[in-house]
């Protein structure tokens, strides 16, 4: 589809400098753009492309000063990155703008499918499933009995949502996500074996949540594993039974949260971070990559790093000291030699 610069400006609420009738049909990186492309500058290191880019329309900040006007039409906005992200979302939604049920999908007679939903081939909707309006369900998706999916949610290929789990509105689940697998519950027996503890709860995901590819979120032993609104999970994140993530918490790839741990709102977690079970993490806490959290943290808006964790600045000082250990060891050995020589002289 083609859009004029004026139509794009109306979408993102910006001010044009240049030809409002110029037409664009795709989004591109500034260094790869052509005469049909929209691009943007949010990072000053890309200013060098301002005059060399072939983009027809360039989104820039209201405050960016440029020495000479480039050939591209400029669209000035408050936040170029956010505006370009909005266009990316619109473009992505248009690319999967389908509706209806494909013939080789299975939809139980007892399932409910909302208006304008799309169910792709080889998807399976079990008894009691309720799918909201404008939901997009891609090939290979499995929805177990009594699963609920809210309006405008997208489930990409091979997502599996087990029985009784609930997904809110405006969510995105990327390929391979598993929702509602059994929690890791096994009771040790006297003979050294393990007895499986039944996992009778579910997973509840609130609105505006995005879950990256191949994440696994376990159902609760009792009650609900709870993902509150606005949470964003990177690929390969694991959440154990009865975990609770507060609003707008973000977790990077390969991190894991053990059972019954609660992260409060606006927590930021780097990659490969691990939480032991039954902890409480205060709002606004931030964790550097590969941190190991073994105790509850009750003071909000603190930064942490390392295993076991320390406050961020303390961790940086410790790391600096560790790097100096070989030098300190050498100095100690030299001092020992001096002391030994002094003792021999005194004798």
N, C-alpha and C positions, 0 to 999 in steps of 0.2 A: 504493500500500500504506500501511496505517496501523500505527503503532507507539506503544506507551505510553512515557511518560517513563522508567519503570523499565527497559524493554527498551533504550532508548537509553543509559541509564546503564550497563547491563551491557556494552554494546558498547564504550564508550569508557573504562570503568573510573572513573566519577565518583561523587560523592555528591550525592543529591537534597535540595533544600529546597523543600517544597511537595507538591503532589498527584502521587503516582507513577502514577496511573491516567489522567492527562490524555493525550489522543491527538493525534498529529501525523502529517502526511502529506507535508510538503514542507520544503525548506530555503529560507531567504530572508534578504536583507539586513535589518538590524534596523529601518531606517526604512520598509521596505516589507512587513514581516511581517504576517500576519493570524492568526486564531485557530487555524489548522491548521499553523502554521509553527514550525520550529526556527530560532533565530538565535544569535548569539554576540557577546561583547565581548572583543576582544583589544587594542584601541587605546583609551587613555584619552579620546580626543576624542569617542568615541561614548557616553560615560557619560550625556550629556544625554538620550539616548533610553531610558534605563533604565526610567523611569516612564511614558513615553508609548507605548512599543512595544506592539503588539497580539499579539506572539509568545506562543504557549502555553508554549514551553520555551526557556529562555535559558541558554546555556553561558557561564560566567564563571570567572575564576581563583579558586583556593583562597584567595589572599591579598587579593582585592578586598574592601575595606570599603565597605558601602553604608549610607547614613543610615536608610533605611526600606525595608522589603521591597516589591518591585513585585508587580503582579498575576500576572506570569508565574511558573511553576515554575522554580526555579533548579537548574542542574546544575553543580556546582563540580568543576573538573579542574585538573591542574597546568599545562597549556598549552592554552588555549581554541582558538587558531588550529589547532594540530595535530589536536585532537579534531574540530573542524568539518571540517577537510580529510579526515579519515578517513571522516566521514559522507558528504561529497561523493563520495568514491571509491566507496563502497558504493552510493550512489544511482545514480551513472553506470554502474556495472557491472550493476545491475539493469535499467537501461534498454536494455541491449544483450544481455541474457541470452537468447541464442538458440543453437540447435544444429542440426546437419544440413547437408545440401548442397542448395541451391536448384536447381530443374530447369535453369535457363538459365546455371548456372555450368559452366565446363569444367575437369574434373579428369582429368589424364592417367591412363591405366590403370597407369602405372608410378610414380605419386605415392603417398605414404603420408599418410593423414590420421588424426590421433589421436582418441582418445575424446572425445566431447562438443564437438568443434570445430564451428564455423559457417563455411560458405562461402557468401557472398551471390551473387546473380545477377550475371552479367557479370564475375565474377572468373575468372582464368585461371591454372591450376597446371600447369606444364610437366613434362616427363619428369624423374624423379629427385627431385622436390620431396618434402621431409619436413616435415610440419606436426605439432606436438606436441599434447598434450591441452589442451582448453579454449581453443584459439586462436580468435580472432574475425577473420575476413577479410571486409571490407566491399566493396560494389560497385565494380567497375572496377580491383581490385587485380591486378597482374601479378607472378607469381613465375616467374623464368626457370629454365632447367634446373639441377638439383642444388642449388637453394636450400634452406636449412634454417631453420625457425622454431621456437623453443623454446616450452615450455608457457606458457599463460596470456597470451600476447602478443596485442596488438590492432593490426591494420593497418587504418587508416581508408581512406575512399574514395580511389581513384586512386593509391595507393602503388605504386611500381614497384621491384622488387628484381631486379637483373640476375643472370645466371648465376653459380653457385658462391659466392654470398655467404651469410653466416650471421648470423642474428639470434637472440639468446639468449632466456631465459625472462623473463616479467613485463615485457616492453618495450611501449612505446606509440609508434607511428609515425602522425603526424597526416596529414590529406589532402595529397596532392601530393608527398610525400617521394620522392626518387629515391636509391636505394642502388645503387652499382656502375656508375654512368656512367663513361665513359672519363676517365682523367686527362688533363690538358692537356699532352700531350707531342708536340712537333714539333721536328724537327732542321732548322736552317737550311741551305739548299743554296747553292752558289756562284752560281747564277743568280738568287738572291733569293727562290726559292720555299721551301716547307717540306715536309719529309717526315714523315708521321705515324709516331710511335713506338708500336708495339703495346703495349697495356696488358693484361698477362697475369695480373695478380694478382687479388685479391678484396677485399671488405670484411668484417670480422668485428666484430660488435656483441655485447658481452657482456650479462649479465643486468641488469635493472632500469634500462634506459636509456630516456629519453623524448626524442623528436625532433619538433620543431615543424613546422608546415605549410610546405611548399615548400622544405625544406632539400635540399641536394644533396651527397652524399658520394661522391667518386670512388674507383674501384677503384685498387689499387696497380699500378705498372708491373710490379714483381715482388714477391712476398710479399703482405702484407696491409696495407690501411688499417685501423687498430685503434681501436675505441671501447670503452674498458674499463668495467667495471660502475659503475652509479650516475651516469653522465654525463647531463646535462640540456642540451638545445639548444633555444633559442627558435626562432621562425619565421625563415625566410630566412637561415640560416647555410650557408656553403659550406666544406667540408673537401676539400682537394686530395689527390692521390695520395700514398700512404704516410705520411699524417699519423697521429700517435698521440695520443690523448687519455687522460690518466691517470684513475684512479678518482675519481668524484664531482666532476669538473670541470664547471663551468656556463658557458655562452656565450650572451649576449643577441643580439637580432635584428641582422641585416645585418652580422655579423662574418664575416671570412674568414681561413682559415689556409692558407698556401701549402705546396707540396709538401715532404714529408719533415721537417716541423717537428714536434717532440715537446713537448707540454704535459704536465708531470708531474701528480701527483694534486692534487685540491682547488684547482685554479686557477680564478679567478673573472674573467670577461671581460665588460666592458660592451658596449653597442651600438656598431655600426659600427667595431669595432676591426680592424686589419689586421696580420697577421704575415707577414713575408717568409719565404722557404723555408730549410730546413736549419738551423733554430734549435733550441736546447734551452731550455725555460722551467721554472724550479725549482718545487718543490711550494709550494702556498699563495700563489703570486704573484697579485696583483690589478691589474686594468687599468681605468682610467676610460674613459668613452665616447669614441670617436673617437681613441683612442691608436694610434700607429704604432710597431710593434716591429721594429727592424732589426738587432738583435744578440741573442746568447744571454744569458740571465740565470741565474746559477748560485747566487745567494744566496736561500734560501727565505723565504717569508712577508713579502715586500716589496710595497709599493703603488707603482704607477706611473701617470703621466698624461702626455698631450701627444704631439706628433709633431715630431721624434723624442722618444721617451719620456724623462722624467726621474723621479727619485723623487718621490713625491706632494707632499711638503711643499716641495721645491725648485721643483716646477712651480707650486705656488700662489704662491710668492714671485715667480717670474718673471712670472706673469700679473699680479700686483699692480704690479710695476715697469712692465710694458707699458702698463697703464692710465694710469700717470702720465707717460708719454712726452710727450704734448702739453704738459703743465704744465712738464716739465723743459726741453723745447725753448724754451718761452717765456722761462723764467728764463735760459737760456744766451744768448738773443738780447738780453735786457736787460743781462746782464753784458758782452756784446760792445760794446753802446752805451756803457756806463760806461767801459770800457777805452779805447775810441776817443776819448771826450771828455777823459779824463785825458791821453792822448798829445798831443792838440791843445793842451791847457793848458800842458803841459811845454814845448812848442815856443815 
